[in-house]
Amino acid sequence: MIISSDIEYCRKKMETIIGKRVVLKTNGGRKRILTYVGVVDSCHPNIFTVKCECKVGTPTLVSFSYVDLLTKTVRLALIADPKEEQAAG
């Protein structure tokens, strides 16, 4: 059972990665996995948005709910920034 404090905690964690590149994988149905690569754009009370990088040229805005992350319907992974790795090393 998901409680509101879990959603609040998830939202606060997402707010810390606004502006960072992420990969999101979700079930597209019929054994398809949809993969989105983009930048976390904003966090709202129930959803967060990701500005995806498209091959067409115009960025697409996709939204997901925090419940999707908590139930693992959507998998999220941060993409390491090569500039940050060089500064640290």
C-alpha positions in Angstrom: 0.0 0.0 0.0 1.4 3.4 -1.0 0.8 6.2 1.5 1.1 9.9 1.0 4.4 10.2 2.8 5.9 7.8 0.3 4.7 10.0 -2.6 6.0 13.2 -0.8 9.4 11.5 -0.3 9.5 10.5 -3.9 8.6 14.1 -5.1 11.3 15.6 -2.9 13.9 13.2 -4.3 12.8 14.0 -7.9 13.1 17.8 -7.1 16.8 17.2 -6.3 17.4 15.9 -9.9 15.6 18.7 -11.8 17.8 19.6 -14.8 19.7 16.2 -14.8 19.6 13.7 -17.6 17.7 10.5 -17.0 16.6 7.3 -18.8 13.0 6.2 -18.2 11.8 2.7 -19.2 8.1 1.8 -19.2 5.9 -1.0 -20.5 4.4 -0.1 -23.8 2.2 -3.2 -24.0 2.5 -6.3 -26.1 6.0 -7.0 -24.8 7.3 -3.6 -25.9 9.5 -1.5 -23.6 9.4 2.3 -24.3 12.6 4.1 -23.4 12.8 7.9 -22.9 16.0 9.8 -22.6 15.7 13.4 -21.5 16.1 16.0 -18.7 13.8 16.2 -15.7 11.9 19.4 -16.4 9.6 20.1 -13.4 7.9 18.5 -10.4 4.3 19.0 -9.5 2.2 17.6 -6.6 1.3 14.3 -8.3 3.4 14.2 -11.5 6.8 15.1 -12.8 7.7 16.0 -16.4 10.7 15.0 -18.5 11.7 16.9 -21.7 12.8 14.1 -24.0 15.4 14.3 -26.7 13.8 13.3 -30.0 15.5 12.5 -33.3 13.1 14.8 -35.1 14.5 17.9 -33.5 11.6 19.2 -31.4 11.7 18.1 -27.7 8.7 16.2 -26.4 7.4 16.7 -22.9 6.3 13.5 -21.1 4.7 13.2 -17.7 4.8 10.4 -15.2 3.3 10.0 -11.8 5.3 9.3 -8.6 3.1 6.3 -8.1 4.5 4.9 -11.3 8.0 5.1 -9.8 6.9 3.6 -6.5 5.1 0.6 -8.1 8.0 0.2 -10.5 5.8 0.6 -13.5 8.4 3.2 -14.7 12.2 2.6 -14.1 14.4 5.7 -13.7 18.2 5.9 -14.0 20.4 8.9 -13.9 22.8 9.4 -16.8 26.3 10.3 -15.6 27.5 13.7 -16.9 31.0 13.4 -18.3 31.8 16.9 -17.2 31.1 16.1 -13.6 33.2 12.9 -13.8 36.2 14.9 -15.1 35.9 17.5 -12.3 35.7 14.8 -9.7 38.6 12.7 -11.0 
